[in-house]
Amino acid sequence: MRILVVEDDVNLNRQLADALKEAGYVVDQAFDGEEGHYLGDTEPYDAVILDIGLPVMDGITVVEKWRAEGKGIPVLMLTARDRWSDKVAGIDAGADDYVAKPFHVEEVLARVRALIRRAAGHSSSEIVCGPVRLDTKASKASVDGVTLKLTSHEFRLLSYLMHHMGQVVSRTELVEHMYDQDFDRDSNTIEVFVGRLRKKLGVDLIETVRGLGYRMQAPTDAR
């Protein structure tokens, strides 16, 4: 999963980015509203953490522009604790949730997980596909109760496919959500990771849809 952090406080931006990376996310960073708006316009993110009090373009304007442009990306807004009006304005502008400063990073991570799950149509912190269970809270996956030993890229791949179960996901889409904007992207590497993941899963759940990409679904739903 790929996250955009838009926060002008350099230390806080870095703290959030480090925590997200530690949790297994790919993270891009912006430090003013204009840059954040541009990245949200041009790159595919699974969620955005957006501060209200940004230079150049404030967070309210950023999310209003995204919504006016038809972008439904989940947005978690950072607000000042003593400014209830900011919270109302953020939600009215199109933000999906908010966290008041100062906050615990763990709360931000939990809210980001929830936003991504809800956007993909999942209500529980655990996503199940046949014998495979993805624990989004612990960033772990298991097959028949046995924890899988996955690399960071393998976990990101499995997580994205399971969040989008039953949908055909192209190689390009997987690359865009597995690597940050500065990475030298090569869609051919996805085939390698899919092959490794299939071996580790030990069950035939990832279908190759010729010419389109991949689809993950439980055996009982296989077509």
N, C-alpha and C positions, 0 to 999 in steps of 0.2 A: 504494500500500500504506500502511496506517495502523498506526502503532506507538505503544504506551504505554510511557513510561519512568517507573518508580517508584523513586525514589532521594531520600533525605532530604538528601544533600549538595548544596546549591543549585548550587555551581560545577560539580560533576560532572554533575548533572542537565542543566544548561544546555549543557555541553560535548557530552554525548551527543545532546541534542536538536538542537543546531546541526549536528553531523556528519550526523545522520540526514536532516535537512532538506536539507542540501547534496547528499546522495545521492539526493534525490528523494522521500523519504517524507513523509507527513503525520504529525505527532507531537503527542500529548497528553502532559501531564506531571502526575505526582502526587508528593507529598513525604512521605506517610506510608502505612502499610499499609492503613488503613481506607479512605482516599480511593482508593487503587489498586484495592482489592477492589471498591469500588462502581463505578468506571469500567469495570473488566473485566466486571462483571455487567450493565451497562447499555449499553455501547457495543461495536460489533463491531471487534475488532482482528485484524490479521494476525499479530502477534507482540507479546510483552511482554518488556521488560528489567526485571527485578525484583531489587532488593537484598535480601539476607537480613536485615541489621540495621536494620530500620525502626522508627520510633516508632509507638505506638498498637497496631499489629498487625504482627508480624514476617513476613518474606517466606515462611517455611515455612508458617505458618498461612494466609497468603493463597492460596498455590498449592494447599494441601490443600483449602480451601473451594471453590475453583474446580473442582477435580477431583471433589469430592463432589457438586457441583451439576451435573456432567456437561459442564462446559466444557472443550473440548479445545484451546483456544488455545495455540499454541507459546510456551513460556516459557524465556527465557535468564536464568539466575540469576547475580547478582554475589556472589562470596564472598571471604572473606579468604584470602590466599595460605597462611597458616600454620595454617588450620583445615580439615584434610582431612575432619573429621567433618561440617562444614557442607556440603561438597560431596556427601557420601554422603546426608545428611539431605535436601538439596534434590532430588536425583534420586529418592530413595525417596518424597518427597512428591508427585512428579509433574512436576518440572521436566524439560525436554527436553535442556538443555545448561547449561554454566556457564562463567564466565570469572573467574579469580582477580585480585583487586586487588593491586598496580597493574597496569593493562593498557594496551595500545595500542588506540586507538579503531578502527583498521583491523581488528583482530581481532574486535572486537564487531560491526562492520558485516558482516564475512565470515560470522560465525556466524548473524547475523540473516538474511542472504540464504539461507544453507543451510537454516535452520529453515522459512522461508517456502516455499522450493522443495520440500522434502520433504513439507510439509503439503499441497501441491498435487499431489504425485506426480511431481515432476521431480527428477532426480538431477544433471543438468549445470547449469553456470552460464549456459549458453545454451539458450534455448527457441526452437524453430523451428515456424513455422506456414506451410507452403507456401514462398513466396519471402521471407517475413518472418522476420528473426532478431532476437531480443531478447537483448542481452548484459546480464545482471543485475549482473555485476561492474562494468562500465564505465558502467552506466545509459545505454546507447545502443541504438538500433534501426536496422535497415537493411532494404532491399528489394533483392534481387538484388545484394547487396554494396555498395549505395549508401546511405550514412548518411542517415537522415531528420532533418530539422530540425523538432523538435517542441517545443511549449510544455510547461511542467511539468504542466499538467492533461492535455494530450494524451498525454504519456508515461505518466502514472499510469493513465489509461484503458486504453491499449494494454497496459501491464504487467499490469493486473488481468485483462483479458480473456484474455491469453495464458497467464497462470498458471492460468486456469480454462477452458482450451480444451475445446470440446465441451459445455460446460454453459450453460444459460440463466441469464443474470445480469440481475436486475431493475434498473430505473433507481434505485430506492431503495437497493439494495445498492451500486451504483456510487457514489452520492452519499455514503453512509456511509463508504466506503473511500477517497474522494478528498479529503474535507474534514475538518478537525478539529472538535471539539465546539463551538467558538465561532463557526464560520462560518454565515452565513445560507444554509441549504441550499435549493436549488430544483432538483427533479428535471428540470424542463423544460430546464435548461442542458445536461443530458447529451445531448440530441438534437443540440444545436449542436456539441458536441465530437465526437460520433460522425460527424456530417457532415464536419467538418474532417478528422478522422482518415482517413475513407474516401478523401477526395480525395488526401491525402498518400501513402497506401499505394498507390493506383493499381490495386489488385486487390480483387476482390469476396470478402472473407473474413469480414466482419462482417454477420451475418444479423439482421434485425429479426424477432423472434418476437412477432407481434401480441398485444397484451394482456399480455405477460409480460416482455419485455425484449430482450436481445441475446445472440447466441451467435457466438463466433469459432471457425472451423475451416477446415482446409485444403480446397481445392477437391475433392480426391479423396474427402474424407469428407462432402461436402455432401449434404444429404438433399433 
